[in-house]
Amino acid sequence: MSRWEPNARERLVRAAVESFAERGYDDVTVAEITERAGLTKRTFFRHFADKREVLFAGQDILSRLFAEGIAAAPAGATPIEAVAAALTATEPAFGPDRREQARTIRQVVADHSDLRERSLLKHAKLTAAMAETLRERGIPDPAASLAAEIGGLAFTTGFARWVDPANERSFGEVAREALSELVEATAKLG
């Protein structure tokens, strides 16, 4: 086995996603994922608590990128401008080489209620991290929480557009477009 290669985490994700796409999420075991990746079960469990977590492997990175993007926004940025900076900061995580894998993951998650629940929990944590970073910038509630919720909705809307097979635009472009549409729609509510 090639256990000593430095990209074990990515190999496990790739092996799991390919296996889920071929045979279905329920019919794939951790042992089969590790065999396909050329790694051990021990290596798998150093990276993931269970096979569900493989599908959400990038959530911690996204939370960090969102927080860094908001923190790095110019001092005079509005809450929505800070959220736009966060969406821009996440763009490197969504390169064109990841689009097909993201489509597969999205479909696997959509097909299983327990995975949809996990996805909602991860989304809530992402939104909470954005709200906290906005509050750290001095933006009070409810503005910080509302901006974070709009940012979370822009993220999920942008992600859905990005993985659409008809889409050829970058994640950042479609996510910022979604944010703009949401801000415009919010203005029309009152």
C-alpha positions as CSV (number, residue, x, y, z in Angstrom):
1,M,0.0,0.0,0.0
2,S,1.1,3.5,-0.7
3,R,0.3,4.8,2.8
4,W,3.2,7.2,2.9
5,E,2.1,9.5,0.1
6,P,1.2,13.0,1.4
7,N,-2.2,13.3,-0.1
8,A,-4.0,10.5,1.9
9,R,-7.0,12.7,2.7
10,E,-7.7,13.6,-0.9
11,R,-7.2,10.0,-2.0
12,L,-9.7,8.9,0.5
13,V,-12.3,11.5,-0.6
14,R,-11.8,10.7,-4.2
15,A,-12.0,6.9,-3.6
16,A,-15.2,7.4,-1.5
17,V,-16.9,9.7,-3.9
18,E,-16.1,7.4,-6.9
19,S,-17.4,4.4,-5.0
20,F,-20.5,6.1,-3.9
21,A,-21.3,7.2,-7.5
22,E,-20.7,3.7,-8.8
23,R,-22.4,1.6,-6.2
24,G,-24.4,3.9,-4.0
25,Y,-23.6,5.3,-0.6
26,D,-25.3,2.6,1.5
27,D,-23.4,-0.2,-0.3
28,V,-19.9,1.1,0.2
29,T,-17.9,0.3,3.3
30,V,-14.9,2.0,4.9
31,A,-12.8,-1.0,4.1
32,E,-13.7,-0.7,0.4
33,I,-12.9,3.0,0.4
34,T,-9.5,2.4,1.9
35,E,-8.7,-0.5,-0.4
36,R,-9.6,1.7,-3.4
37,A,-7.4,4.5,-2.1
38,G,-4.5,2.1,-1.3
39,L,-4.6,3.1,2.3
40,T,-5.5,1.4,5.7
41,K,-8.6,1.7,7.8
42,R,-6.4,3.3,10.5
43,T,-5.4,6.0,8.1
44,F,-9.1,6.6,7.2
45,F,-10.0,7.0,10.8
46,R,-7.2,9.5,11.4
47,H,-8.9,11.7,8.9
48,F,-12.6,11.0,9.3
49,A,-14.9,9.8,12.1
50,D,-17.1,7.9,9.6
51,K,-17.9,7.6,5.9
52,R,-20.4,10.4,6.2
53,E,-17.7,12.9,7.1
54,V,-15.9,12.2,3.8
55,L,-18.7,14.0,2.0
56,F,-18.2,17.1,4.2
57,A,-14.5,17.1,4.3
58,G,-14.1,20.7,3.3
59,Q,-16.5,22.3,5.8
60,D,-13.8,23.3,8.3
61,I,-11.7,24.9,5.5
62,L,-14.8,26.8,4.3
63,S,-15.5,28.1,7.7
64,R,-12.0,29.3,8.0
65,L,-12.0,30.9,4.6
66,F,-15.3,32.7,5.3
67,A,-14.0,34.0,8.6
68,E,-10.7,35.1,7.0
69,G,-12.6,36.8,4.1
70,I,-14.9,38.7,6.5
71,A,-12.0,39.7,8.7
72,A,-9.9,40.9,5.8
73,A,-12.7,43.1,4.3
74,P,-11.9,46.8,4.4
75,A,-12.6,48.6,7.7
76,G,-15.6,50.6,6.3
77,A,-17.2,47.6,4.6
78,T,-20.9,47.1,5.2
79,P,-22.0,43.7,6.6
80,I,-23.0,42.6,3.0
81,E,-19.7,43.8,1.6
82,A,-17.9,41.8,4.2
83,V,-20.0,38.7,3.3
84,A,-19.1,39.3,-0.4
85,A,-15.5,39.3,0.6
86,A,-16.0,36.0,2.3
87,L,-17.6,34.5,-0.8
88,T,-14.7,35.7,-2.8
89,A,-12.3,34.2,-0.3
90,T,-13.8,30.7,-0.7
91,E,-13.4,30.7,-4.5
92,P,-10.1,28.9,-4.5
93,A,-11.7,25.9,-2.9
94,F,-14.0,25.6,-5.9
95,G,-11.7,25.3,-8.8
96,P,-13.0,23.7,-12.1
97,D,-11.2,20.5,-11.2
98,R,-13.5,20.0,-8.2
99,R,-16.8,20.7,-10.0
100,E,-17.5,17.1,-11.0
101,Q,-16.7,15.7,-7.6
102,A,-18.9,18.4,-6.0
103,R,-21.8,17.4,-8.3
104,T,-21.5,13.8,-7.2
105,I,-21.3,14.7,-3.5
106,R,-24.3,16.9,-3.9
107,Q,-26.3,14.1,-5.5
108,V,-25.2,11.6,-2.8
109,V,-26.3,14.0,0.0
110,A,-29.6,14.8,-1.7
111,D,-30.4,11.1,-1.9
112,H,-30.1,10.4,1.8
113,S,-32.1,12.1,4.6
114,D,-29.4,11.6,7.2
115,L,-26.8,13.2,5.0
116,R,-29.2,16.1,4.3
117,E,-29.5,16.6,8.0
118,R,-25.7,16.6,8.4
119,S,-25.5,19.1,5.5
120,L,-27.9,21.4,7.3
121,L,-26.0,21.2,10.5
122,K,-22.7,22.0,8.7
123,H,-24.5,24.9,7.0
124,A,-25.7,26.2,10.3
125,K,-22.2,26.1,11.7
126,L,-20.9,27.9,8.7
127,T,-23.5,30.6,9.1
128,A,-22.8,30.9,12.8
129,A,-19.1,31.3,12.1
130,M,-19.8,34.1,9.7
131,A,-22.1,35.9,12.2
132,E,-19.5,35.6,14.9
133,T,-16.8,37.1,12.7
134,L,-19.1,39.9,11.7
135,R,-19.8,40.6,15.4
136,E,-16.0,40.6,16.0
137,R,-15.9,43.4,13.4
138,G,-18.2,45.4,15.5
139,I,-21.4,44.7,13.6
140,P,-24.2,44.3,16.2
141,D,-27.1,41.8,16.0
142,P,-29.5,41.5,14.4
143,A,-27.5,42.9,11.4
144,A,-24.6,40.4,11.9
145,S,-26.9,37.4,12.1
146,L,-29.0,38.6,9.1
147,A,-26.0,39.3,6.9
148,A,-24.6,35.8,7.8
149,E,-27.9,34.1,6.9
150,I,-28.0,36.0,3.6
151,G,-24.4,35.0,3.0
152,G,-25.2,31.3,3.8
153,L,-28.2,31.4,1.4
154,A,-26.0,33.1,-1.3
155,F,-23.4,30.3,-0.7
156,T,-25.9,27.5,-1.2
157,T,-27.6,29.2,-4.1
158,G,-24.2,29.9,-5.7
159,F,-23.1,26.3,-5.1
160,A,-26.2,24.9,-6.7
161,R,-25.6,27.1,-9.8
162,W,-21.9,26.3,-9.9
163,V,-22.5,22.5,-10.0
164,D,-25.3,22.8,-12.6
165,P,-24.0,21.0,-15.7
166,A,-25.1,24.0,-17.9
167,N,-22.9,26.4,-15.9
168,E,-19.4,27.3,-17.0
169,R,-18.9,30.3,-14.7
170,S,-16.7,30.3,-11.6
171,F,-18.1,29.7,-8.1
172,G,-17.2,33.2,-7.0
173,E,-19.1,34.8,-9.9
174,V,-22.3,32.8,-9.3
175,A,-22.1,33.2,-5.5
176,R,-21.7,37.0,-5.7
177,E,-24.5,37.1,-8.3
178,A,-26.7,35.2,-5.8
179,L,-25.7,37.6,-3.0
180,S,-26.6,40.6,-5.2
181,E,-30.0,39.0,-6.1
182,L,-30.7,38.3,-2.4
183,V,-29.8,41.8,-1.3
184,E,-32.1,43.2,-4.0
185,A,-34.9,40.9,-3.0
186,T,-34.5,41.8,0.6
187,A,-34.8,45.5,-0.3
188,K,-38.2,44.8,-1.9
189,L,-39.6,43.1,1.3
190,G,-40.3,46.4,3.1
